[in-house]
Amino acid sequence: DSGVTQTPKHLITATGQRVTLRCSPRSGDLSVYWYQQSLDQGLQFLIQYYNGEERAKGNILERFSAQQFPDLHSELNLSSLELGDSALYFCASSVDTRQREQYFGPGTRLTVT
Amino acid sequence: DAKTTQPPSMDCAEGRAANLPCNHSTISGNEYVYWYRQIHSQGPQYIIHGLKNNETNEMASLIITEDRKSSTLILPHATLRDTAVYYCTPEIDSNYQLIWGAGTKLIIKP
């Protein structure tokens, strides 16, 4: 158990819909990262927050957005969903902003039908 | 930035040492080598990292060559639960984020 929690574990929705994925980092970690992993693909970095502020952006679509709240939990919002958005979405956390020792949650499996 | 190459797959017998190589021939002097693993569809798990000295923890050992152009992750007594994809991540992008390749799929056989 990494100490990072993600909800929900599974999500099935239709094209065009909007969903919100939630992540709670390990206790004491200030940085949260979001990754997307499509079937048989590698991890793609989406976005990073540190202590409530956006710190880095990766290959995140404009239809996707995220935020980190004062209690440090984070949400990833995916809108106008397409079939190609079906993937595993992982949240990770670390102590500080450039820490590459990251602890990953169990992921949310999103299926868009 | 380092160009990272790992074998796509490897087999190892249960109870034997699993040695996973990684080539990072253009790694810069101040980039650490991080290793993670991902057991089928679970979240990646941090294993170990190092800069130039060999490192050991409760999970594995990391051997980095003196020229830092390659490293080897060693699982000393592999078990079936070590079957996973192992990622060597010495590269970072302009946002200081880890760059994840395809990794090595390690299969531990009974």
gemmi code that builds the backbone of each chain (N, CA, C; Angstrom):
import gemmi

chains = {
    "A": [
        ("ASP", (0.845, -1.188, 0.000), (0.000, 0.000, 0.000), (0.890, 1.251, 0.000)),
        ("SER", (0.748, 2.058, -1.059), (1.607, 3.232, -1.214), (1.171, 4.390, -0.329)),
        ("GLY", (-0.057, 4.366, 0.155), (-0.578, 5.486, 0.911), (-1.327, 6.492, 0.056)),
        ("VAL", (-1.290, 6.305, -1.256), (-2.028, 7.172, -2.174), (-3.357, 6.489, -2.506)),
        ("THR", (-4.431, 7.226, -2.376), (-5.735, 6.649, -2.682), (-6.345, 7.333, -3.895)),
        ("GLN", (-7.061, 6.552, -4.668), (-7.750, 7.079, -5.844), (-9.161, 6.515, -5.882)),
        ("THR", (-10.092, 7.379, -6.251), (-11.466, 6.939, -6.454), (-12.023, 7.582, -7.709)),
        ("PRO", (-12.923, 6.904, -8.400), (-13.306, 5.512, -8.183), (-12.273, 4.554, -8.776)),
        ("LYS", (-12.427, 3.293, -8.551), (-11.516, 2.321, -9.142), (-11.858, 2.083, -10.606)),
        ("HIS", (-13.127, 2.054, -10.887), (-13.594, 1.834, -12.246), (-14.661, 2.866, -12.576)),
        ("LEU", (-14.692, 3.259, -13.838), (-15.668, 4.237, -14.295), (-16.016, 3.900, -15.733)),
        ("ILE", (-17.290, 3.728, -15.979), (-17.754, 3.483, -17.340), (-18.719, 4.601, -17.694)),
        ("THR", (-18.461, 5.253, -18.819), (-19.297, 6.371, -19.206), (-19.389, 6.445, -20.724)),
        ("ALA", (-20.226, 7.320, -21.200), (-20.454, 7.418, -22.640), (-19.665, 8.576, -23.235)),
        ("THR", (-19.486, 8.511, -24.532), (-18.810, 9.611, -25.219), (-19.558, 10.911, -24.992)),
        ("GLY", (-18.798, 11.978, -24.892), (-19.381, 13.292, -24.684), (-19.602, 13.662, -23.231)),
        ("GLN", (-19.491, 12.709, -22.344), (-19.731, 12.962, -20.925), (-18.511, 13.562, -20.246)),
        ("ARG", (-18.707, 13.925, -18.989), (-17.644, 14.507, -18.161), (-17.529, 13.670, -16.896)),
        ("VAL", (-16.275, 13.437, -16.467), (-16.053, 12.685, -15.235), (-14.995, 13.382, -14.400)),
        ("THR", (-14.998, 13.057, -13.122), (-13.997, 13.596, -12.201), (-13.337, 12.444, -11.466)),
        ("LEU", (-12.021, 12.426, -11.514), (-11.231, 11.430, -10.801), (-10.597, 12.112, -9.597)),
        ("ARG", (-10.539, 11.388, -8.496), (-10.059, 11.978, -7.259), (-8.828, 11.256, -6.738)),
        ("CYS", (-7.937, 12.023, -6.134), (-6.699, 11.456, -5.604), (-6.382, 12.099, -4.264)),
        ("SER", (-6.003, 11.273, -3.296), (-5.485, 11.782, -2.033), (-4.036, 11.335, -1.896)),
        ("PRO", (-3.112, 12.276, -1.751), (-1.694, 11.915, -1.688), (-1.326, 11.284, -0.350)),
        ("ARG", (-0.116, 10.762, -0.294), (0.410, 10.263, 0.969), (0.459, 11.400, 1.977)),
        ("SER", (0.319, 11.052, 3.223), (0.419, 12.059, 4.266), (1.781, 12.723, 4.203)),
        ("GLY", (1.777, 14.045, 4.171), (3.032, 14.789, 4.140), (3.533, 15.140, 2.755)),
        ("ASP", (3.002, 14.511, 1.727), (3.432, 14.826, 0.362), (2.692, 16.049, -0.138)),
        ("LEU", (3.438, 16.962, -0.738), (2.846, 18.202, -1.227), (2.615, 18.193, -2.734)),
        ("SER", (3.286, 17.292, -3.416), (3.221, 17.273, -4.878), (2.354, 16.120, -5.364)),
        ("VAL", (1.509, 16.408, -6.341), (0.640, 15.394, -6.943), (0.849, 15.402, -8.446)),
        ("TYR", (0.920, 14.220, -9.013), (1.112, 14.046, -10.448), (-0.033, 13.208, -11.001)),
        ("TRP", (-0.429, 13.505, -12.216), (-1.417, 12.684, -12.912), (-0.788, 12.108, -14.175)),
        ("TYR", (-1.065, 10.809, -14.383), (-0.562, 10.097, -15.545), (-1.707, 9.368, -16.236)),
        ("GLN", (-1.541, 9.177, -17.525), (-2.478, 8.373, -18.309), (-1.719, 7.190, -18.896)),
        ("GLN", (-2.334, 6.014, -18.827), (-1.730, 4.830, -19.428), (-2.792, 4.118, -20.260)),
        ("SER", (-2.659, 4.233, -21.566), (-3.579, 3.539, -22.458), (-3.149, 2.093, -22.587)),
        ("LEU", (-4.028, 1.264, -23.146), (-3.772, -0.169, -23.236), (-2.423, -0.423, -23.875)),
        ("ASP", (-1.584, -1.173, -23.179), (-0.267, -1.564, -23.673), (0.629, -0.379, -24.019)),
        ("GLN", (0.330, 0.762, -23.454), (1.163, 1.930, -23.684), (1.924, 2.289, -22.416)),
        ("GLY", (2.909, 3.102, -22.590), (3.659, 3.587, -21.443), (2.920, 4.682, -20.711)),
        ("LEU", (3.499, 5.074, -19.624), (2.908, 6.140, -18.826), (3.141, 7.495, -19.488)),
        ("GLN", (2.078, 8.255, -19.600), (2.177, 9.602, -20.147), (1.883, 10.595, -19.025)),
        ("PHE", (2.826, 11.455, -18.772), (2.647, 12.470, -17.747), (1.629, 13.508, -18.234)),
        ("LEU", (0.689, 13.834, -17.379), (-0.329, 14.821, -17.736), (-0.054, 16.167, -17.080)),
        ("ILE", (0.016, 16.175, -15.745), (0.110, 17.444, -15.052), (0.598, 17.206, -13.624)),
        ("GLN", (1.238, 18.247, -13.063), (1.737, 18.182, -11.698), (1.268, 19.404, -10.924)),
        ("TYR", (0.894, 19.183, -9.682), (0.591, 20.268, -8.759), (1.495, 20.169, -7.546)),
        ("TYR", (1.811, 21.326, -7.025), (2.609, 21.375, -5.796), (1.956, 22.366, -4.855)),
        ("ASN", (1.526, 21.886, -3.727), (0.945, 22.730, -2.685), (-0.135, 23.666, -3.245)),
        ("GLY", (-0.935, 23.118, -4.125), (-2.074, 23.862, -4.641), (-1.836, 24.592, -5.949)),
        ("GLU", (-0.591, 24.630, -6.380), (-0.299, 25.369, -7.613), (0.171, 24.429, -8.719)),
        ("GLU", (-0.244, 24.748, -9.929), (0.222, 23.960, -11.069), (1.710, 24.190, -11.264)),
        ("ARG", (2.470, 23.078, -11.417), (3.918, 23.216, -11.556), (4.429, 22.783, -12.925)),
        ("ALA", (3.793, 21.812, -13.508), (4.259, 21.341, -14.812), (3.102, 20.722, -15.572)),
        ("LYS", (3.158, 20.917, -16.883), (2.128, 20.361, -17.744), (2.778, 19.471, -18.772)),
        ("GLY", (2.205, 18.323, -18.976), (2.704, 17.418, -19.991), (1.730, 17.326, -21.133)),
        ("ASN", (1.475, 16.123, -21.575), (0.593, 15.909, -22.720), (-0.872, 15.896, -22.305)),
        ("ILE", (-1.312, 16.965, -21.722), (-2.693, 17.015, -21.251), (-3.551, 17.754, -22.270)),
        ("LEU", (-4.640, 17.121, -22.652), (-5.543, 17.713, -23.621), (-6.268, 18.905, -23.008)),
        ("GLU", (-6.727, 19.802, -23.868), (-7.461, 20.969, -23.371), (-8.782, 20.569, -22.740)),
        ("ARG", (-9.306, 19.412, -23.123), (-10.565, 18.907, -22.547), (-10.358, 18.407, -21.107)),
        ("PHE", (-9.107, 18.288, -20.706), (-8.799, 17.797, -19.364), (-8.321, 18.963, -18.510)),
        ("SER", (-8.666, 18.917, -17.258), (-8.164, 19.922, -16.327), (-7.993, 19.280, -14.964)),
        ("ALA", (-7.243, 19.935, -14.123), (-7.010, 19.386, -12.788), (-6.885, 20.522, -11.793)),
        ("GLN", (-6.978, 20.172, -10.537), (-6.704, 21.139, -9.487), (-6.293, 20.399, -8.223)),
        ("GLN", (-5.614, 21.127, -7.367), (-5.239, 20.588, -6.071), (-5.822, 21.515, -5.012)),
        ("PHE", (-6.480, 20.932, -4.071), (-7.218, 21.685, -3.069), (-6.357, 21.963, -1.835)),
        ("PRO", (-6.816, 22.877, -0.964), (-6.024, 23.204, 0.237), (-5.689, 22.002, 1.105)),
        ("ASP", (-6.537, 20.980, 1.105), (-6.195, 19.789, 1.900), (-5.279, 18.840, 1.127)),
        ("LEU", (-4.808, 19.284, -0.016), (-3.837, 18.630, -0.903), (-4.406, 17.505, -1.763)),
        ("HIS", (-5.678, 17.174, -1.600), (-6.206, 16.192, -2.530), (-6.349, 16.850, -3.899)),
        ("SER", (-6.410, 16.023, -4.925), (-6.447, 16.548, -6.279), (-7.568, 15.890, -7.058)),
        ("GLU", (-8.065, 16.601, -8.026), (-9.080, 16.067, -8.923), (-8.660, 16.303, -10.368)),
        ("LEU", (-8.920, 15.313, -11.186), (-8.675, 15.394, -12.617), (-10.033, 15.334, -13.297)),
        ("ASN", (-10.341, 16.381, -14.043), (-11.617, 16.473, -14.738), (-11.417, 16.196, -16.216)),
        ("LEU", (-12.196, 15.266, -16.725), (-12.117, 14.892, -18.131), (-13.478, 15.183, -18.757)),
        ("SER", (-13.493, 16.002, -19.798), (-14.778, 16.370, -20.394), (-14.822, 16.020, -21.870)),
        ("SER", (-16.026, 16.091, -22.425), (-16.251, 15.759, -23.840), (-15.519, 14.466, -24.198)),
        ("LEU", (-15.763, 13.458, -23.401), (-14.998, 12.228, -23.505), (-15.124, 11.553, -24.857)),
        ("GLU", (-14.011, 11.003, -25.298), (-13.948, 10.271, -26.554), (-13.520, 8.835, -26.264)),
        ("LEU", (-13.757, 7.960, -27.241), (-13.390, 6.558, -27.047), (-11.910, 6.417, -26.699)),
        ("GLY", (-11.098, 7.250, -27.321), (-9.654, 7.190, -27.108), (-9.201, 7.617, -25.728)),
        ("ASP", (-10.107, 8.143, -24.936), (-9.749, 8.530, -23.569), (-9.799, 7.341, -22.623)),
        ("SER", (-10.298, 6.231, -23.098), (-10.315, 5.018, -22.274), (-8.884, 4.651, -21.906)),
        ("ALA", (-8.639, 4.530, -20.620), (-7.265, 4.303, -20.154), (-7.278, 4.120, -18.649)),
        ("LEU", (-6.100, 3.796, -18.141), (-5.863, 3.847, -16.697), (-5.318, 5.224, -16.373)),
        ("TYR", (-5.844, 5.821, -15.342), (-5.352, 7.123, -14.902), (-4.771, 6.939, -13.498)),
        ("PHE", (-3.491, 7.281, -13.395), (-2.803, 7.147, -12.121), (-2.484, 8.502, -11.541)),
        ("CYS", (-2.575, 8.536, -10.259), (-2.123, 9.678, -9.478), (-0.891, 9.225, -8.704)),
        ("ALA", (0.073, 10.107, -8.576), (1.249, 9.825, -7.770), (1.518, 11.035, -6.885)),
        ("SER", (2.241, 10.800, -5.808), (2.612, 11.939, -4.965), (4.073, 11.828, -4.555)),
        ("SER", (4.627, 12.953, -4.204), (5.994, 12.996, -3.705), (6.115, 14.123, -2.697)),
        ("VAL", (7.235, 14.115, -2.004), (7.416, 15.076, -0.926), (7.475, 16.501, -1.451)),
        ("ASP", (8.290, 16.707, -2.483), (8.410, 18.066, -2.990), (8.302, 18.096, -4.502)),
        ("THR", (8.580, 19.233, -5.069), (8.222, 19.450, -6.468), (9.137, 18.763, -7.455)),
        ("ARG", (10.391, 18.533, -7.124), (11.276, 17.900, -8.086), (11.717, 16.514, -7.638)),
        ("GLN", (10.950, 15.974, -6.747), (11.259, 14.651, -6.225), (10.798, 13.590, -7.206)),
        ("ARG", (11.725, 12.785, -7.688), (11.336, 11.753, -8.633), (11.069, 10.406, -7.964)),
        ("GLU", (11.162, 10.357, -6.668), (10.713, 9.176, -5.924), (9.230, 9.393, -5.678)),
        ("GLN", (8.438, 8.818, -6.557), (7.005, 9.048, -6.531), (6.279, 7.790, -6.071)),
        ("TYR", (5.157, 8.011, -5.414), (4.342, 6.907, -4.914), (2.998, 6.972, -5.610)),
        ("PHE", (2.656, 5.867, -6.243), (1.494, 5.822, -7.107), (0.288, 5.208, -6.412)),
        ("GLY", (-0.871, 5.718, -6.789), (-2.108, 5.119, -6.350), (-2.468, 3.915, -7.216)),
        ("PRO", (-3.565, 3.249, -6.884), (-3.965, 2.040, -7.609), (-4.571, 2.319, -8.974)),
        ("GLY", (-4.884, 3.578, -9.244), (-5.410, 3.940, -10.552), (-6.918, 3.906, -10.649)),
        ("THR", (-7.406, 4.626, -11.635), (-8.818, 4.582, -12.019), (-8.876, 4.094, -13.454)),
        ("ARG", (-9.638, 3.034, -13.670), (-9.794, 2.529, -15.042), (-11.037, 3.169, -15.635)),
        ("LEU", (-10.825, 3.981, -16.662), (-11.921, 4.680, -17.333), (-12.226, 3.980, -18.647)),
        ("THR", (-13.469, 3.642, -18.821), (-13.930, 3.061, -20.079), (-14.980, 3.976, -20.670)),
        ("VAL", (-14.727, 4.452, -21.881), (-15.677, 5.317, -22.579), (-16.326, 4.491, -23.684)),
        ("THR", (-17.645, 4.426, -23.657), (-18.347, 3.589, -24.644), (-19.151, 4.438, -25.623)),
    ],
    "B": [
        ("ASP", (19.910, 15.031, -22.219), (18.991, 13.940, -21.908), (19.626, 12.604, -22.291)),
        ("ALA", (19.212, 11.547, -21.619), (19.754, 10.222, -21.878), (18.827, 9.467, -22.808)),
        ("LYS", (19.397, 8.703, -23.713), (18.642, 7.803, -24.549), (18.662, 6.464, -23.845)),
        ("THR", (17.518, 5.989, -23.440), (17.433, 4.799, -22.612), (16.984, 3.596, -23.411)),
        ("THR", (17.685, 2.474, -23.244), (17.247, 1.238, -23.878), (17.238, 0.112, -22.851)),
        ("GLN", (16.175, -0.668, -22.900), (16.024, -1.842, -22.057), (15.546, -2.992, -22.932)),
        ("PRO", (15.935, -4.224, -22.602), (15.391, -5.353, -23.364), (13.889, -5.413, -23.144)),
        ("PRO", (13.125, -5.751, -24.173), (11.670, -5.760, -24.017), (11.173, -6.832, -23.054)),
        ("SER", (11.892, -7.951, -22.973), (11.428, -9.001, -22.064), (12.593, -9.856, -21.604)),
        ("MET", (12.394, -10.483, -20.447), (13.383, -11.382, -19.870), (12.651, -12.430, -19.051)),
        ("ASP", (13.259, -13.601, -18.968), (12.758, -14.656, -18.085), (13.790, -14.905, -17.000)),
        ("CYS", (13.312, -15.359, -15.857), (14.213, -15.732, -14.777), (13.547, -16.838, -13.972)),
        ("ALA", (14.342, -17.783, -13.500), (13.794, -18.863, -12.680), (13.582, -18.374, -11.254)),
        ("GLU", (12.503, -18.840, -10.682), (12.208, -18.499, -9.294), (13.371, -18.895, -8.391)),
        ("GLY", (13.727, -17.991, -7.484), (14.808, -18.241, -6.553), (16.172, -17.804, -7.046)),
        ("ARG", (16.259, -17.550, -8.334), (17.523, -17.060, -8.885), (17.555, -15.543, -8.859)),
        ("ALA", (18.754, -15.008, -9.093), (18.877, -13.546, -9.183), (18.424, -13.081, -10.558)),
        ("ALA", (17.620, -12.061, -10.567), (17.194, -11.444, -11.830), (18.020, -10.184, -12.032)),
        ("ASN", (18.688, -10.113, -13.179), (19.544, -8.970, -13.492), (18.952, -8.237, -14.693)),
        ("LEU", (18.483, -7.045, -14.473), (17.819, -6.282, -15.522), (18.731, -5.140, -15.965)),
        ("PRO", (19.163, -5.173, -17.232), (20.083, -4.136, -17.699), (19.345, -2.917, -18.253)),
        ("CYS", (20.050, -1.815, -18.227), (19.531, -0.576, -18.807), (20.713, 0.216, -19.354)),
        ("ASN", (20.607, 0.614, -20.606), (21.638, 1.461, -21.203), (21.150, 2.893, -21.268)),
        ("HIS", (21.961, 3.789, -20.781), (21.652, 5.221, -20.830), (22.940, 5.936, -21.189)),
        ("SER", (23.347, 5.762, -22.444), (24.694, 6.148, -22.867), (24.935, 7.654, -22.869)),
        ("THR", (23.872, 8.447, -22.918), (24.079, 9.899, -22.972), (23.561, 10.603, -21.720)),
        ("ILE", (23.487, 9.880, -20.640), (23.002, 10.468, -19.402), (23.919, 11.610, -18.969)),
        ("SER", (23.322, 12.671, -18.470), (24.147, 13.793, -18.025), (24.645, 13.525, -16.603)),
        ("GLY", (25.629, 14.292, -16.207), (26.330, 13.994, -14.965), (25.512, 14.097, -13.708)),
        ("ASN", (24.427, 14.863, -13.750), (23.671, 15.072, -12.521), (22.289, 14.426, -12.543)),
        ("GLU", (22.056, 13.545, -13.496), (20.765, 12.861, -13.544), (20.847, 11.518, -12.830)),
        ("TYR", (19.917, 11.328, -11.906), (19.817, 10.070, -11.205), (19.148, 9.034, -12.103)),
        ("VAL", (19.437, 7.782, -11.822), (18.742, 6.675, -12.481), (17.715, 6.137, -11.493)),
        ("TYR", (16.467, 6.158, -11.886), (15.380, 5.650, -11.060), (14.841, 4.359, -11.670)),
        ("TRP", (14.485, 3.447, -10.817), (13.843, 2.207, -11.255), (12.486, 2.084, -10.570)),
        ("TYR", (11.515, 1.722, -11.398), (10.167, 1.439, -10.928), (9.735, 0.102, -11.518)),
        ("ARG", (8.704, -0.465, -10.940), (8.101, -1.625, -11.572), (6.584, -1.493, -11.530)),
        ("GLN", (5.927, -2.173, -12.461), (4.482, -2.138, -12.521), (3.982, -3.557, -12.686)),
        ("ILE", (3.353, -4.028, -11.647), (2.717, -5.338, -11.679), (1.368, -5.141, -12.352)),
        ("HIS", (1.015, -6.050, -13.203), (-0.102, -5.939, -14.126), (-1.212, -4.967, -13.713)),
        ("SER", (-1.252, -3.819, -14.425), (-2.309, -2.812, -14.283), (-2.379, -2.158, -12.901)),
        ("GLN", (-1.422, -2.468, -12.023), (-1.376, -1.753, -10.750), (-0.571, -0.464, -10.937)),
        ("GLY", (-0.604, 0.402, -9.955), (0.211, 1.602, -10.023), (1.685, 1.252, -9.949)),
        ("PRO", (2.514, 1.951, -10.697), (3.965, 1.707, -10.617), (4.461, 1.843, -9.188)),
        ("GLN", (5.495, 1.082, -8.895), (6.067, 1.045, -7.556), (7.520, 1.461, -7.634)),
        ("TYR", (7.892, 2.441, -6.844), (9.281, 2.863, -6.760), (10.131, 1.735, -6.186)),
        ("ILE", (11.308, 1.501, -6.807), (12.184, 0.455, -6.307), (13.435, 1.058, -5.676)),
        ("ILE", (14.183, 1.829, -6.458), (15.485, 2.281, -6.009), (15.975, 3.365, -6.953)),
        ("HIS", (16.938, 4.169, -6.524), (17.573, 5.108, -7.427), (19.025, 5.303, -7.017)),
        ("GLY", (19.810, 5.809, -7.964), (21.213, 6.050, -7.679), (21.799, 7.059, -8.652)),
        ("LEU", (22.942, 7.594, -8.280), (23.635, 8.568, -9.132), (24.892, 7.947, -9.726)),
        ("LYS", (25.820, 7.546, -8.879), (27.010, 6.880, -9.409), (27.511, 5.751, -8.529)),
        ("ASN", (27.100, 5.748, -7.290), (27.490, 4.652, -6.413), (26.457, 3.546, -6.462)),
        ("ASN", (26.893, 2.331, -6.175), (25.945, 1.231, -6.098), (25.041, 1.441, -4.899)),
        ("GLU", (23.807, 1.036, -5.044), (22.832, 1.216, -3.993), (22.123, -0.101, -3.709)),
        ("THR", (21.718, -0.268, -2.467), (20.969, -1.465, -2.073), (19.881, -1.060, -1.090)),
        ("ASN", (18.723, -1.652, -1.259), (17.682, -1.512, -0.250), (17.005, -2.867, -0.072)),
        ("GLU", (15.899, -2.858, 0.618), (15.259, -4.134, 0.937), (14.654, -4.807, -0.286)),
        ("MET", (14.491, -4.070, -1.346), (13.876, -4.643, -2.550), (14.907, -5.121, -3.559)),
        ("ALA", (15.974, -4.347, -3.735), (16.872, -4.633, -4.847), (18.227, -3.960, -4.643)),
        ("SER", (19.125, -4.291, -5.563), (20.409, -3.604, -5.650), (20.515, -2.940, -7.007)),
        ("LEU", (21.210, -1.828, -7.044), (21.412, -1.096, -8.285), (22.907, -0.925, -8.490)),
        ("ILE", (23.375, -1.427, -9.635), (24.777, -1.303, -9.991), (24.871, -0.331, -11.155)),
        ("ILE", (25.625, 0.730, -10.985), (25.815, 1.729, -12.040), (27.272, 1.672, -12.456)),
        ("THR", (27.517, 1.561, -13.752), (28.898, 1.491, -14.222), (29.612, 2.807, -13.946)),
        ("GLU", (30.935, 2.721, -13.904), (31.709, 3.895, -13.544), (31.497, 5.045, -14.531)),
        ("ASP", (31.322, 4.718, -15.804), (31.080, 5.770, -16.797), (29.619, 6.199, -16.833)),
        ("ARG", (28.792, 5.577, -16.028), (27.357, 5.887, -15.894), (26.556, 5.650, -17.164)),
        ("LYS", (27.104, 4.921, -18.087), (26.387, 4.704, -19.334), (25.417, 3.536, -19.245)),
        ("SER", (25.492, 2.785, -18.193), (24.541, 1.686, -18.033), (24.369, 1.351, -16.561)),
        ("SER", (23.275, 0.672, -16.288), (23.027, 0.232, -14.919), (22.325, -1.122, -14.955)),
        ("THR", (22.375, -1.806, -13.843), (21.721, -3.103, -13.718), (20.951, -3.150, -12.407)),
        ("LEU", (19.700, -3.508, -12.508), (18.887, -3.731, -11.316), (18.952, -5.214, -10.985)),
        ("ILE", (19.230, -5.515, -9.751), (19.348, -6.919, -9.340), (18.297, -7.226, -8.278)),
        ("LEU", (17.474, -8.222, -8.595), (16.559, -8.779, -7.596), (17.213, -10.068, -7.137)),
        ("PRO", (17.718, -10.122, -5.930), (18.618, -11.220, -5.545), (17.978, -12.600, -5.521)),
        ("HIS", (16.749, -12.698, -5.109), (16.077, -14.007, -5.051), (14.660, -13.814, -5.590)),
        ("ALA", (14.542, -13.910, -6.899), (13.268, -13.581, -7.536), (12.162, -14.543, -7.113)),
        ("THR", (10.991, -13.977, -6.909), (9.801, -14.785, -6.633), (8.773, -14.524, -7.723)),
        ("LEU", (7.744, -15.349, -7.739), (6.708, -15.195, -8.760), (6.073, -13.806, -8.691)),
        ("ARG", (6.046, -13.236, -7.490), (5.438, -11.906, -7.330), (6.285, -10.793, -7.926)),
        ("ASP", (7.500, -11.124, -8.339), (8.342, -10.121, -8.993), (8.053, -10.012, -10.482)),
        ("THR", (7.159, -10.833, -10.996), (6.762, -10.711, -12.400), (6.092, -9.361, -12.609)),
        ("ALA", (6.680, -8.555, -13.501), (6.217, -7.173, -13.668), (6.966, -6.541, -14.843)),
        ("VAL", (6.554, -5.339, -15.192), (7.332, -4.531, -16.131), (8.219, -3.615, -15.304)),
        ("TYR", (9.499, -3.623, -15.611), (10.471, -2.840, -14.869), (10.932, -1.666, -15.736)),
        ("TYR", (10.810, -0.482, -15.179), (11.160, 0.739, -15.894), (12.436, 1.344, -15.315)),
        ("CYS", (13.372, 1.594, -16.210), (14.582, 2.338, -15.877), (14.349, 3.759, -16.382)),
        ("THR", (14.442, 4.740, -15.511), (14.073, 6.103, -15.902), (15.168, 7.094, -15.542)),
        ("PRO", (16.200, 7.160, -16.377), (17.228, 8.163, -16.121), (16.929, 9.498, -16.791)),
        ("GLU", (15.909, 9.500, -17.632), (15.649, 10.701, -18.413), (14.597, 11.562, -17.746)),
        ("ILE", (14.797, 12.833, -17.875), (13.760, 13.769, -17.475), (13.531, 14.738, -18.618)),
        ("ASP", (12.325, 15.286, -18.674), (12.032, 16.237, -19.741), (12.270, 17.656, -19.247)),
        ("SER", (11.862, 18.622, -20.053), (12.137, 20.019, -19.704), (11.358, 20.479, -18.482)),
        ("ASN", (10.334, 19.696, -18.115), (9.564, 20.002, -16.908), (10.065, 19.230, -15.689)),
        ("TYR", (11.248, 18.645, -15.819), (11.808, 17.831, -14.740), (10.933, 16.632, -14.408)),
        ("GLN", (10.233, 16.134, -15.410), (9.393, 14.971, -15.198), (10.072, 13.719, -15.741)),
        ("LEU", (9.808, 12.609, -15.094), (10.341, 11.333, -15.557), (9.815, 11.010, -16.947)),
        ("ILE", (10.677, 10.458, -17.780), (10.264, 9.974, -19.095), (10.208, 8.460, -19.018)),
        ("TRP", (9.037, 7.914, -19.304), (8.813, 6.482, -19.140), (8.885, 5.792, -20.500)),
        ("GLY", (9.776, 4.858, -20.616), (9.857, 4.062, -21.833), (8.939, 2.856, -21.741)),
        ("ALA", (9.257, 1.851, -22.543), (8.436, 0.638, -22.566), (8.801, -0.344, -21.462)),
        ("GLY", (10.012, -0.203, -20.900), (10.430, -1.078, -19.817), (10.765, -2.485, -20.265)),
        ("THR", (11.114, -3.311, -19.299), (11.394, -4.730, -19.511), (10.327, -5.548, -18.819)),
        ("LYS", (9.681, -6.425, -19.574), (8.714, -7.332, -18.960), (9.475, -8.530, -18.412)),
        ("LEU", (9.546, -8.626, -17.113), (10.247, -9.724, -16.451), (9.240, -10.784, -16.045)),
        ("ILE", (9.491, -12.002, -16.499), (8.624, -13.116, -16.130), (9.434, -14.079, -15.286)),
        ("ILE", (8.959, -14.308, -14.086), (9.605, -15.259, -13.186), (8.892, -16.597, -13.341)),
        ("LYS", (9.673, -17.621, -13.646), (9.097, -18.944, -13.909), (9.377, -19.890, -12.759)),
        ("PRO", (8.374, -20.703, -12.405), (8.566, -21.631, -11.280), (9.557, -22.736, -11.635)),
    ],
}
model = gemmi.Model(1)
for chain_id, residues in chains.items():
    chain = gemmi.Chain(chain_id)
    for i, (resn, *xyz) in enumerate(residues, 1):
        res = gemmi.Residue()
        res.name, res.seqid = resn, gemmi.SeqId(i, " ")
        for name, pos in zip(("N", "CA", "C"), xyz):
            atom = gemmi.Atom()
            atom.name, atom.element = name, gemmi.Element(name[0])
            atom.pos, atom.b_iso = gemmi.Position(*pos), 0.0
            res.add_atom(atom)
        chain.add_residue(res)
    model.add_chain(chain)
structure = gemmi.Structure()
structure.add_model(model)
structure.setup_entities()
